[in-house]
Amino acid sequence: MKTTVVKSSRHELANVCLNVLHQQGRFITMVASDEVERGLDRFVVRYLFAIEGKTEIVLVESVIPQDDPTYASVSSWLPSASWAEREAFDLFGLRALGHPDLRSLVLHEHWPEGVYPLRKGYAVTQTQPRDVSRAWTYPMVEGEGVFEVPVGPIHAGVIEPGHFRFQVMGDSVLHAEAKLFYTHRGIEKRSEGMGMTQGLQLAERICGVCSVSHALSYAQAIESIAHTEVPRRAKFLRVLLAEMERLYNHVGDIGNMCAGIGFAYGINHGARLKEQLMQMQDRIVGHRFLRGSIALGGVASDISGEKFTIIKTTMQQVQVQLTEIVEQILSHDIVIHRFSKTGILSEGVARELSVVGPSARASHCDIDVRRDLPYAAYDELSFAVPTLEEGDVLARFKQRYLEAQQSFQLIEQVMKRIPQGDICVPIGELPPYSYGIGITESARGENVHFVMIGEGHKIDRYRVRSASYANWPAVPFTIPGNIIPDFPLINKSFELCYACCDR
Amino acid sequence: MIAVLKRLWNHGIATIPKEELLQLGDGVHGESSEVRSIEQRLPLVIKKVFGRSLHIRQVDSGSCNGCEFEITALMNPVYDIQRFGIDFVASPRHADMLLVTGGVTRNLEEALQKTYEAMASPKMLVAVGACACGEGILGPTYANLGGVDKIFPVSVYVPGCPPRPQAILEGILRAIERAHEVK
């Protein structure tokens, strides 16, 4: 993966970004940082773009002075950058001039104005008194016969917290607003000053169910700084672990989507197969969520021989049964009735908001970083990137099944073709204030990690843009026109994680 | 329909027999000789104290979603704890026990407080996972309290990142045993 850096003044930033966008650039994220400790005045914003058709990342970089922390916003014509710019204002106090909506995002209204926790000099454990004067404001539809339904942050089931407001006319939703970041824990601030290995442990805990993907993104960022070449065997094992993770997520989600319509057959068989996969993972690496399996410079432990047999047997069983179950689910009239034409994500919205992962591919966006920006051993393996056109719940359901099929055959390929050799090498020298970017494809889409090293092999700045962070802004667009009882179904069909979005 | 039944027959029963449920997963108990099967403990605890059913409200106060997955796993066909009369409910007013995951974020503190207040006494609280127990890698930050016991009394701490489903079940049982001294 080639990285090109384009420097720009903060006033020209928007124009430079527009140029990159015209060269087939796809916006990934924006990373703000406080680099006063390396002698800069003082903040830096970096806009990351992937260039379509090339294995290249373009970084547009601009320094912002302390006495006037403002820069030209791109959000009015690049809406996918909106959240990142709001977050930079919340956490660093960098004001994006011309941003159409600079409301609080990460820190809710009870956080006092003018206090920016991610600036250097703000202690990680320093808390603030609650400001009760500000209230959440949001765009809403009003009029005769329009009612508002609030939902959350604590939901009825065993799920993560988020708050939603629906303005409805009868059963039909006219407008939906999501308020997230309830589980904002300050992970990025906590990581500052951590050693490399501790950072890896933290990365695994950003999201409960994308541990491998996050750990791999982090490891790749560090390895790119150190110019460490991971041994070939480790690359294959990384693919194996990443695909095992994708598989248990997709299988679980196939069942879980049935929970959105109370279809017990699908729920229980999905849950049963997922449990079978997780017990297998427990036997293979000693952790049901595969934590501790990725190491800096390779993988933590070798997988071979007897363990391959366990994987092979389980895969054969699960593959046959998954096909049976999916056939059964899709042969049910009520399922088709509820799934099809529900929660449509149009290709236009998906592209405008830079949606990633299975949700994007089910809306005809042909993106997958395993193929576009290959990492681990993906460039040596053959696999298809299925896409669908409809963009509804049914398409996202089928998309997961199609991708699960690819995972089965990728796992088989890895076990057939894996070379002998080392599984881990020590990482090289990490020069202070150099940074690296790691991108991997999780079951929800690409997880992008930006790591900057400070003095003494410690993390100076760590920014995580998870797939859920990219996809959440698109969810409210898919709800209007549907009925309220379809919201849980639509939400489950995206299966976004709150924890790695909120961090 | 016949095809579905035939397949069900072929798959067999996935559920773990109740005699073996708490014995799964090495290292869950520490001293394995003390392990009594759920069969022996349930009549004493749930049946006696709660009239055969225990209702639990789970609250995510800022976890990574791992603990939620393991708690949900308790209800899958393999563990199927609903067969013992344990169930998760939507309203805290219906709950005998509160299961808290995560280290209480600033943004969720108020919601957790309201949930706790809405519960009927005795308010049994089980902290599930390293974050809720206060010993997670994250600890306290500007946005995270770092442990449920910073604001509420905790009956039982279930460590692990995330704890296995069996460990969570063990924690639930211990909390009711402890609260009512039925040993």
Contacts between the chains, C-beta under 8 A, distances in Angstrom:
chain1	res1	chain2	res2	distance
A	107	B	143	7.5
A	108	B	106	7.8
A	108	B	107	5.0
A	110	B	106	7.5
A	111	B	106	7.5
A	117	B	142	4.5
A	117	B	143	7.4
A	122	B	142	7.4
A	124	B	141	5.3
A	124	B	142	6.5
A	125	B	140	5.2
A	125	B	141	6.3
A	125	B	142	6.9
A	126	B	142	5.8
A	127	B	106	7.5
A	127	B	142	5.9
A	128	B	142	7.1
A	153	B	108	6.8
A	153	B	111	5.2
A	154	B	59	6.0
A	154	B	60	7.9
A	154	B	111	5.3
A	154	B	115	6.1
A	156	B	90	3.6
A	157	B	88	7.5
A	157	B	90	7.4
A	158	B	58	4.7
A	158	B	68	5.5
A	158	B	71	5.2
A	158	B	72	5.1
A	158	B	75	8.0
A	158	B	88	5.8
A	159	B	60	7.3
A	159	B	68	6.5
A	160	B	60	5.2
A	160	B	63	7.9
A	160	B	65	5.8
A	160	B	68	6.5
A	161	B	60	5.5
A	161	B	108	6.0
A	161	B	111	6.9
A	181	B	107	6.4
A	182	B	62	7.4
A	182	B	105	6.6
A	182	B	107	4.6
A	182	B	108	5.1
A	182	B	111	7.5
A	183	B	60	7.1
A	183	B	62	4.4
A	183	B	63	7.2
A	183	B	102	6.8
A	183	B	105	5.7
A	183	B	107	7.4
A	183	B	108	6.9
A	184	B	62	7.8
A	184	B	105	6.0
A	184	B	106	7.7
A	184	B	107	5.8
A	184	B	143	5.1
A	185	B	62	5.4
A	185	B	103	7.1
A	185	B	105	5.6
A	185	B	138	5.8
A	185	B	141	6.4
A	185	B	143	5.8
A	185	B	144	4.5
A	186	B	138	7.8
A	186	B	141	3.4
A	186	B	142	5.4
A	186	B	143	4.1
A	186	B	144	5.7
A	187	B	138	6.7
A	189	B	141	6.1
A	189	B	142	6.7
A	190	B	138	5.8
A	190	B	139	7.3
A	190	B	141	5.3
A	198	B	137	7.5
A	201	B	137	5.7
A	202	B	137	5.7
A	202	B	138	7.5
A	205	B	64	5.2
A	205	B	66	7.7
A	205	B	136	7.5
A	205	B	137	6.0
A	205	B	138	7.3
A	205	B	161	6.9
A	206	B	64	6.6
A	207	B	64	5.8
A	207	B	65	6.3
A	208	B	63	7.2
A	208	B	64	4.3
A	208	B	65	3.7
A	208	B	66	2.8
A	208	B	67	7.2
A	208	B	68	7.1
A	208	B	69	5.9
A	208	B	162	6.7
A	209	B	65	6.0
A	209	B	66	6.9
A	209	B	69	6.1
A	211	B	66	7.9
A	265	B	4	7.9
A	268	B	76	7.2
A	268	B	77	5.0
A	271	B	72	7.8
A	271	B	73	7.5
A	271	B	75	7.9
A	271	B	76	3.7
A	271	B	77	6.4
A	271	B	78	7.9
A	272	B	14	4.9
A	272	B	76	6.3
A	272	B	77	4.8
A	272	B	78	6.3
A	274	B	76	7.5
A	275	B	14	7.8
A	275	B	73	6.2
A	275	B	76	5.3
A	275	B	77	7.9
A	275	B	78	4.6
A	278	B	73	7.6
A	288	B	70	7.6
A	288	B	164	6.9
A	289	B	66	5.8
A	289	B	69	7.6
A	289	B	162	7.1
A	291	B	161	7.2
A	321	B	11	7.1
A	324	B	7	5.9
A	328	B	4	6.4
A	328	B	7	7.9
A	497	B	65	5.7
A	498	B	65	7.3
A	499	B	62	7.9
A	499	B	63	6.7
A	499	B	64	4.6
A	499	B	65	4.7
A	500	B	64	7.6
A	500	B	65	8.0
